[in-house]
Amino acid sequence: MNGEEGNVAPRSSARPRYAALIVAAGRGHRSGLGLPKQYAQIGGMAVLRRTLLAFQEAAEIDVIRCVIHPDDRALYDEAVAGLSGIGEPIAGGATRQISVRLGLEALSDERPEIVLIHDAARAFVSRELIARMTTATDDKTGAVPTLALSDSLKHVEDGVVLGTIERSSCRAVQTPQVFPFQPILDAHRAAAERDDLTDDAAVAEAAGLHVRSVEGDERNIKLTTSEDFARAAAHLAPAREYRAGQGFDVHAFCPGDHVFLCGVKIDHDMALEGHSDADVGLHALTDAIYGAIGEGDIGQHFPPSDPQWKGADSEIFLKAAIERVAARGGAIVNVDVTLICEAPKVGPHREAMSERLSEMLAIARHRINVKATTSEKLGFTGRREGIAALAAVSVAVPGDIDA
């Protein structure tokens, strides 16, 4: 569903034309999932992350910001881990209307010309719909995606049908709803004391702003109930595939007093020699991830001949590989790292390594395994001349990725 981040045009440093404001401050109680629905997993990925990827891949979008509930910062950080180009989250309010207004106020520093306001729970928004919406508005006109209704509409009060509503002039409304920035900000400011406006188009209409109807997308559903999540998961399941990657790396010992292994600093009577911090475990894991998605190896992305990587923290390399998976709409399922050495002893540090990998990969601890072995005093590792590492990784990606 989502393409590669490498196809996204660079964000402009001038005044942005289009900004996307993703509204993710709701509590989502009707989903029955035990946490706000925007952070629930669907197809191996948080709903909010899937939504953000769609806007991240849209070349038209210059700025992306999220409005979140202040209590959800940890959930938000986990959902967006590894994504680039997403601005600092904005604290929302008690209602969606308040949250949108606060988001627009925060965006006023960046002064975009056009803003797309989108519900985080509409995780299947397509790049095609985003493109339609950006071309349908200008500095005086807003636009909303709409769908024709197929069911009959009835006017009902107290359980009694009072009449039939002509459906030919009625449309179901979706997001993203798109408006010239300053007029919609002014409209929200003017409507700050009202609580009867159901969406941003209603706020715009109340302020006299002209709003166009643009053809929506039936796939752009809003995930609200547990049944919505079940249907969406069933829809996604056949379209996902699992890929495996493996990595191998080795570094020789050199004079020093510590080594880095899987992101953990370990005191030792030697150091590992390398252009970066020589974390052999992270290098092998990074190679495994690149292998799973068919993107070469760590040396292609971070050449050791490039002086900017001298002494670099190997987490930089790992995070870049994770981001490439995310850009494909994929997710890392599990990893397994084997460290081969006579010394230092890995056992006392295994749990710290696993916890550190869990933080960097943004996946649960039970999906990570770190183990160690010796080479029975054979070869360079047996002679304590260096450390080797093997890594295996499983990655879930959209099944139609090649298409």
matplotlib code that plots the C-alpha trace (Angstrom):
import matplotlib.pyplot as plt

x = [0.0, 2.9, 5.9, 9.5, 10.5, 13.2, 10.6, 9.5, 10.5, 12.7, 10.7, 11.1, 12.9, 10.8, 7.3, 5.5, 2.7, 0.9, 0.9, -0.8, -2.3, -3.1, -5.6, -4.7, -5.8, -9.0, -9.4, -11.2, -13.3, -15.7, -12.9, -12.8, -9.0, -7.8, -5.8, -6.5, -7.3, -4.7, -2.0, -3.5, -1.7, -3.2, -1.3, 1.8, 1.8, 0.2, -2.7, -1.1, 2.1, 0.2, -1.5, 1.7, 3.4, 0.7, 1.3, 5.1, 5.1, 2.9, 5.3, 3.0, 3.2, 5.9, 5.0, 3.5, 2.4, 0.3, -2.1, -2.0, -3.3, -0.6, -0.9, 0.0, 3.5, 5.1, 2.7, 3.3, 7.0, 6.8, 4.4, 6.6, 10.0, 12.3, 10.1, 11.7, 10.1, 7.4, 7.4, 7.1, 3.7, 1.1, -0.9, -4.6, -7.7, -10.9, -12.7, -11.7, -12.6, -10.4, -7.6, -7.7, -7.7, -4.7, -3.0, -3.7, -2.4, 0.9, 1.2, 0.8, 4.6, 5.3, 2.6, 1.6, -0.6, -2.9, -3.6, -5.0, -6.8, -7.0, -8.2, -5.5, -8.0, -8.4, -5.2, -6.0, -6.0, -4.3, -1.8, -4.3, -6.9, -4.3, -3.3, -7.0, -7.5, -4.5, -5.5, -9.1, -8.4, -6.9, -6.4, -10.2, -11.8, -11.8, -12.5, -13.8, -13.8, -17.4, -19.1, -22.6, -25.0, -26.5, -28.9, -32.2, -32.2, -35.0, -35.8, -36.3, -37.3, -37.9, -37.8, -40.4, -39.8, -41.2, -40.2, -37.8, -34.8, -33.9, -30.5, -29.5, -28.3, -26.6, -23.0, -21.0, -17.9, -14.3, -11.0, -8.5, -10.4, -8.4, -8.5, -6.5, -4.6, -5.4, -9.1, -9.6, -7.6, -9.7, -12.9, -11.8, -10.9, -14.4, -16.1, -14.1, -17.2, -19.4, -19.9, -22.4, -20.0, -19.3, -16.2, -13.9, -16.1, -18.9, -16.5, -15.6, -19.3, -20.2, -17.5, -18.8, -15.9, -16.8, -16.2, -16.1, -17.1, -14.4, -14.9, -13.7, -12.4, -14.4, -11.2, -10.6, -12.6, -12.5, -11.5, -13.9, -15.2, -13.5, -15.5, -13.8, -10.4, -11.3, -12.5, -9.4, -7.0, -8.7, -8.4, -4.7, -3.7, -3.6, -1.6, 1.3, 4.4, 7.3, 10.9, 14.0, 17.5, 20.8, 23.9, 27.5, 30.2, 33.6, 35.9, 39.5, 40.6, 42.9, 44.2, 41.4, 39.4, 35.8, 33.7, 30.2, 28.0, 24.4, 24.4, 25.8, 29.2, 31.2, 34.4, 37.2, 41.0, 40.8, 38.6, 37.2, 38.8, 36.5, 35.7, 32.6, 32.2, 32.7, 29.6, 29.8, 26.3, 24.5, 26.4, 25.4, 21.8, 21.7, 23.0, 20.3, 17.6, 18.9, 19.1, 15.4, 14.2, 16.8, 18.7, 22.3, 24.4, 25.6, 28.7, 26.6, 24.6, 27.4, 30.7, 33.7, 35.6, 33.3, 34.9, 31.5, 31.0, 34.3, 33.6, 29.8, 27.3, 26.2, 22.6, 22.6, 23.1, 20.5, 17.9, 18.4, 17.7, 14.6, 13.4, 13.8, 11.5, 9.0, 9.1, 7.9, 5.0, 6.7, 7.5, 10.2, 8.8, 11.7, 15.5, 18.1, 21.7, 24.7, 27.9, 31.0, 34.0, 36.1, 35.9, 34.4, 31.7, 28.4, 26.0, 26.0, 25.0, 22.5, 19.4, 20.8, 21.5, 18.0, 16.4, 18.6, 17.6, 14.0, 14.3, 16.1, 13.8, 10.6, 9.5, 8.6, 11.3, 10.0, 10.7, 14.4, 17.0, 20.7, 23.0, 26.7, 29.0, 32.7, 34.6, 36.2, 39.4, 39.6, 40.3, 40.7, 37.9, 39.4, 42.7, 41.0, 41.9, 38.4, 34.6, 32.2, 28.4, 25.6, 22.1, 18.8, 15.7, 12.1, 10.3, 6.6, 6.0, 3.0, 2.6, 2.3, 5.4, 7.1, 4.1]
y = [0.0, 2.4, 3.0, 3.8, 6.9, 7.3, 8.4, 11.3, 14.8, 16.8, 19.1, 22.7, 25.1, 28.0, 28.8, 25.4, 25.0, 22.0, 21.0, 17.8, 18.0, 14.5, 14.5, 11.7, 13.0, 11.0, 8.2, 5.7, 4.0, 2.4, 0.3, -1.9, -2.4, -1.3, 1.6, 4.6, 3.1, 5.2, 3.2, -0.2, -2.6, -3.5, -5.6, -5.5, -1.7, 1.0, 2.7, 6.1, 4.9, 3.6, 7.0, 8.9, 6.8, 7.7, 11.4, 11.0, 9.4, 12.1, 14.4, 17.3, 17.5, 19.8, 19.6, 16.9, 17.4, 15.3, 16.4, 13.9, 13.5, 14.6, 11.3, 9.4, 10.6, 7.2, 5.5, 8.2, 7.9, 4.1, 4.5, 6.9, 5.4, 5.4, 7.8, 11.0, 14.3, 14.3, 17.5, 17.7, 16.5, 19.0, 18.6, 18.4, 19.3, 17.7, 17.6, 17.1, 20.7, 22.0, 19.7, 20.9, 24.5, 23.9, 22.1, 25.0, 27.5, 25.5, 25.4, 29.2, 29.5, 27.7, 29.6, 26.9, 28.1, 25.0, 22.6, 19.0, 18.0, 14.2, 11.8, 9.4, 6.6, 6.7, 4.7, 3.6, 7.0, 6.7, 8.9, 9.3, 10.8, 13.1, 14.3, 14.9, 16.9, 19.1, 20.1, 20.8, 23.8, 27.3, 30.4, 31.0, 27.5, 24.4, 20.9, 17.7, 14.1, 12.7, 9.5, 8.9, 7.1, 3.7, 3.2, 5.0, 7.7, 8.1, 10.9, 9.2, 10.7, 8.7, 5.4, 6.6, 7.1, 10.5, 10.6, 9.8, 12.0, 12.4, 10.9, 12.1, 15.4, 13.8, 12.6, 10.9, 13.0, 11.7, 13.3, 14.7, 18.0, 20.7, 24.4, 27.6, 27.9, 31.3, 31.2, 27.9, 29.0, 32.2, 30.1, 27.8, 30.8, 32.3, 28.9, 28.3, 28.6, 26.3, 22.6, 21.8, 21.6, 18.0, 18.5, 21.1, 21.6, 22.7, 25.1, 26.5, 26.7, 28.6, 31.2, 31.5, 29.7, 28.0, 24.2, 21.9, 18.3, 15.9, 12.2, 10.3, 6.7, 3.7, 2.2, 5.3, 3.9, 5.3, 2.6, 3.0, -0.3, -3.7, -5.0, -2.3, -3.5, -7.1, -6.4, -4.3, -7.0, -9.6, -7.4, -6.8, -10.4, -11.8, -8.8, -9.3, -11.4, -12.3, -11.9, -13.2, -11.6, -12.6, -10.6, -11.3, -9.0, -9.2, -6.7, -7.2, -6.2, -3.2, -1.4, 0.1, -0.4, -1.2, -2.6, -1.8, -4.9, -4.5, -1.0, -1.8, -0.5, -3.3, -2.8, -5.0, -5.0, -4.4, -2.4, -3.3, -1.7, 0.0, 3.2, 3.7, 2.5, -1.1, -2.5, -5.9, -7.0, -3.9, -4.1, -7.7, -6.8, -3.8, -6.0, -8.5, -5.9, -4.5, -8.1, -8.8, -5.9, -6.3, -3.1, -4.2, -3.9, -1.4, -0.5, 0.7, 3.0, 4.1, 3.7, 3.3, 5.7, 8.5, 10.5, 11.6, 8.1, 8.0, 7.1, 7.1, 5.5, 2.3, 3.0, 5.6, 2.8, 0.5, 3.3, 4.1, 0.4, 0.4, 3.5, 1.9, -0.9, 1.6, 3.5, 0.3, 0.0, -2.9, -3.9, -5.9, -9.1, -10.6, -10.6, -13.1, -12.1, -14.5, -13.1, -15.3, -14.6, -16.0, -12.7, -10.6, -12.7, -11.9, -13.7, -11.0, -8.4, -10.3, -8.8, -5.3, -5.9, -7.3, -4.3, -1.9, -3.6, -3.4, 0.3, 0.9, -1.4, -0.3, -3.9, -6.0, -7.6, -11.1, -10.6, -10.2, -12.9, -12.4, -15.3, -16.0, -18.9, -19.6, -21.2, -23.7, -21.8, -22.3, -19.5, -15.8, -15.7, -18.7, -16.9, -13.8, -11.7, -10.3, -10.8, -12.1, -11.7, -13.4, -11.9, -13.1, -11.0, -11.5, -8.6, -8.3, -6.1, -5.5, -8.5, -6.3, -4.4, -5.4, -4.1]
z = [0.0, 0.8, -1.4, -0.6, 1.2, -1.3, -3.8, -1.6, -2.8, -0.3, 2.0, 0.9, 3.2, 1.9, 3.2, 3.0, 0.4, 2.0, 5.6, 7.0, 10.4, 11.7, 14.6, 17.0, 20.4, 20.8, 23.3, 21.0, 23.7, 21.2, 19.7, 22.9, 22.4, 25.8, 24.4, 22.1, 18.7, 16.8, 18.6, 18.1, 15.8, 12.5, 10.0, 12.3, 12.4, 14.6, 13.0, 13.4, 11.8, 8.8, 8.4, 8.7, 6.1, 3.6, 4.0, 4.3, 0.8, -0.7, -2.6, -2.2, 1.5, 3.0, 6.7, 8.8, 12.5, 14.8, 17.5, 20.4, 23.9, 26.4, 28.2, 25.0, 24.4, 25.1, 22.7, 20.1, 20.3, 19.8, 16.9, 15.0, 15.8, 12.8, 10.8, 9.5, 8.5, 11.3, 13.4, 17.2, 18.3, 19.5, 22.7, 21.9, 23.9, 25.3, 21.9, 18.3, 17.5, 20.2, 19.2, 15.5, 16.6, 18.9, 16.0, 13.6, 16.1, 16.4, 12.6, 12.4, 13.1, 9.8, 7.9, 5.3, 2.5, 2.6, 5.4, 5.1, 8.3, 8.7, 11.3, 12.4, 12.4, 8.6, 8.1, 4.5, 3.0, -0.5, -2.1, -5.0, -2.7, -1.1, -4.5, -5.5, -2.4, -2.8, -6.3, -5.4, -3.1, -3.4, -1.3, -1.1, -1.3, 0.8, -0.2, 1.4, 0.1, -0.1, -1.1, -2.5, -0.2, -1.3, 1.7, 2.2, 4.8, 7.4, 9.8, 13.1, 16.5, 19.7, 17.7, 15.2, 11.5, 10.6, 7.0, 4.2, 3.3, -0.3, -0.6, -4.0, -2.5, 0.5, 0.8, 3.4, 4.3, 4.9, 5.6, 4.7, 4.6, 2.9, 3.4, 2.9, 6.1, 7.5, 6.7, 8.4, 11.4, 11.6, 11.3, 14.2, 16.3, 15.6, 16.5, 19.6, 21.9, 19.7, 20.3, 17.5, 14.6, 13.6, 11.4, 9.9, 6.9, 9.3, 10.9, 7.5, 6.4, 9.6, 8.7, 5.2, 3.5, 0.2, 0.4, -2.7, -2.7, -4.2, -4.9, -1.9, -1.6, -0.3, 1.1, 3.3, 6.2, 9.7, 12.2, 15.1, 16.5, 17.2, 14.1, 12.0, 13.1, 12.5, 9.0, 8.2, 9.6, 7.5, 4.4, 5.1, 5.9, 2.4, 1.2, 3.6, 3.1, 5.4, 4.4, 6.1, 6.1, 7.5, 8.4, 9.3, 10.6, 12.2, 13.9, 15.2, 18.6, 19.1, 22.2, 24.4, 27.5, 26.3, 23.5, 22.2, 21.6, 20.6, 21.8, 25.3, 26.5, 28.1, 30.0, 28.4, 28.2, 24.4, 22.0, 18.6, 15.6, 13.0, 11.3, 13.5, 17.1, 15.6, 17.3, 15.5, 16.7, 15.4, 12.1, 11.5, 12.4, 10.1, 7.3, 8.0, 7.8, 4.5, 3.2, 4.1, 2.0, -0.8, -0.3, -0.3, 2.9, 5.4, 3.4, 0.5, 2.7, 5.0, 3.2, 5.6, 3.3, 4.2, 7.1, 8.5, 9.9, 11.8, 15.4, 14.7, 17.0, 15.1, 16.2, 13.4, 10.9, 12.5, 12.6, 8.9, 8.0, 10.2, 8.5, 5.1, 6.3, 7.6, 4.3, 2.5, 4.9, 6.6, 10.2, 11.8, 13.4, 15.3, 15.4, 16.5, 17.1, 17.9, 19.2, 18.7, 21.0, 23.8, 25.7, 27.0, 28.6, 27.0, 29.4, 32.1, 29.5, 27.4, 29.1, 28.8, 25.1, 24.5, 26.2, 24.2, 20.9, 21.9, 22.4, 19.1, 17.0, 18.8, 19.0, 22.1, 24.2, 23.5, 19.8, 20.4, 21.1, 21.9, 22.4, 22.5, 21.7, 21.3, 18.5, 20.8, 20.7, 16.9, 14.4, 15.0, 17.6, 19.4, 19.5, 21.0, 18.0, 17.5, 17.6, 15.0, 14.9, 13.0, 12.8, 11.4, 11.0, 9.9, 8.2, 7.3, 4.2, 1.9, -0.4, -3.6, -2.9, -6.2, -8.1]

ax = plt.figure().add_subplot(projection="3d")
ax.plot(x, y, z, "-o")
ax.set_aspect("equal")
plt.show()
